[in-house]
Amino acid sequence: MTKEINADQRSDRSEQIEQRYKNLEELRAKGINPYAERFKDIEPISGVKLDYSEARKSRVAGRIMAKREHGKSMFLDIKDFSGKIQIYFKKDIIGEEGFAAAKTLDIGDIIGVRGELFKTRTGEDTVQASGYKVLSKALIPLPEKWHGLKDVETRYRQRYVDLIVNDEARQKFRRRLELVASVRKQLAGKGFLEVETPMMHPIPGGAAGKPFKTHHEALDMPLYLRIAPEIYLKKLLVGGFEKVFEINRSFRNEGISTRHNPEFTMMEVYEAYSDCEGMMRLTEDLVRTAARDILGTEKFRYQDREIDLSVWKRVSFADLMEENFGIKVDDPAEEWLRKIKAKGVEIEGDKVSKTQIINIVGELVEPQAETHPVFVVDMFKEISPLAKEKKDMPGIADRFELYIGGMEIANAYSELNDPVDQKQRFEEQAKADPDAMVDHDFIRALEYGMPPAGGLGIGIDRLAMIFTDSASIREVILFPHMRPE
């Protein structure tokens, strides 16, 4: 039964498309090219309001979302990015030829209309058209029940259609834009300079992750799409740029999930003479202010969970590892492995590095059920190769990860500025990971002297998920990566 209905739906759709092509030819036969016209001096629909003190004329343009014919008159609803308004076509006013052409208009067409505003008996602002132009003919009908589609992948693949008919989707992306604008405005107000750094790197670095690799033919050299902009931004600290940030696209050649996309947006901030504590204060300020700018409140719901940004907690990663697995930072890797296996965690082999062990069990101690933001502090040095070690706490990095709604949102630390220590850590990392490389140019930059600094990275996509109550990162990325159809 379902297959027969689907077949009928496909048949109906094909007939509609065929009819739209006929409407297109009919317009062209009347001397109207629906892709050649221009319509200037329009105003946003949201700004169109009737002023009773004097006659009010308007010029608007938008996509037809509804059409109702009544003999010698016709009502259309058109929508632009800002809102929707009703259009009234009357045969006596726009003429017989214009009205006949209007009858070939379809839902989805884009038109420009000029005319006088009036209110209907129901109080609806309406433009009584004195003239109009067809600006683009839609040849594929819009889905009637887009909200009811169960195949969300279709929404992601055809985001252009999703945005036309799904006001909720448009609102989410509007909020995302407001988030970026809020963060950018705040940082500029605090004296930070927005910079741009390369997206193609000779050495992958600045974060853990598998890079995308390409090749520059003229120079005959391998290049990597950036995993993170960190190294270049810290070189700017060396050069005297003391407060910098970049809202950047980064790339990791890894899997796709509800929280991961191969191409994503990060904001990284670096401040000379600051530290991990300074980055905590900055992070809280940025997130709380953005919430007030976008949502008008610091208390909201995310995935059926109350989130309260007025309270920020701290938990120690080192304490969690000891409480859950009996692991102490100065225990040898063999002891870590024995204790973790004793807790029932399956790990293959008897020769596993501390970094590998932390990557396996780290997620098991991440905050999940908190209703307040949580700073996870006292991260292990093994997973923090670019962070300073805490004073009087050997093996512990002066670093935090921020979790909101059970999801990691930000990462920050007191930046390592010791070139000897940094070189040693790079070399140790290269021994453990055959793909890791020693960045000699960065070491050289540190040898010129980098001021003590704090660095912060915030996942813009994930923070947008929190502020739009989205369960998947693909809901807040306009064109997420998808498998081929």
Number of C-alpha atoms within 10 A of each C-alpha: 6 7 8 9 10 11 12 12 12 12 12 12 16 14 12 16 16 14 15 20 16 14 19 20 15 14 20 12 10 12 9 17 17 19 11 9 13 11 16 9 8 13 12 16 20 13 9 20 14 19 11 10 6 7 10 15 17 19 22 24 25 24 24 23 19 14 16 11 11 9 8 12 14 17 18 22 18 26 24 17 15 10 14 18 20 21 23 21 26 20 19 12 14 17 14 13 10 19 19 15 16 18 12 15 21 25 19 22 20 23 22 22 24 20 20 17 24 20 15 10 7 6 8 12 17 22 27 23 22 19 16 19 19 23 21 18 22 20 19 17 15 17 13 9 9 16 14 9 12 9 8 15 14 14 21 19 18 13 17 12 15 21 17 18 19 15 13 13 19 17 13 20 18 15 20 22 13 16 24 16 14 20 20 19 14 16 18 15 10 10 11 20 17 14 13 13 15 10 16 17 20 14 19 26 22 17 17 14 16 16 22 17 15 13 12 10 8 6 7 8 10 14 18 19 22 27 27 26 27 23 18 17 24 28 19 19 22 19 14 12 17 20 23 23 24 21 21 20 16 18 21 20 15 14 9 16 11 12 15 16 21 17 18 19 18 20 22 22 26 29 24 20 14 19 22 24 16 18 25 23 10 15 20 17 13 18 18 16 20 24 19 13 17 19 14 11 15 18 17 17 15 18 13 9 13 14 20 19 19 12 12 15 12 14 15 14 21 18 17 18 20 13 12 14 20 15 21 15 20 11 11 12 19 13 13 22 22 13 16 19 13 11 11 8 13 11 15 8 7 10 10 15 16 19 17 15 15 16 12 13 16 14 10 13 14 18 20 15 11 16 20 19 24 24 23 23 22 23 24 22 21 19 18 21 23 23 24 26 23 16 10 7 11 12 20 24 27 26 31 26 23 24 21 25 23 16 19 22 21 23 22 27 29 28 28 22 22 17 18 11 15 21 19 13 18 18 16 15 19 14 12 13 10 8 11 19 15 19 17 12 12 16 20 13 19 22 14 10 16 23 20 17 24 27 26 27 24 22 18 22 24 26 23 24 26 22 19 24 18 18 15 15 21 24 22 25 21 16 14 18 14 12 7 5 5
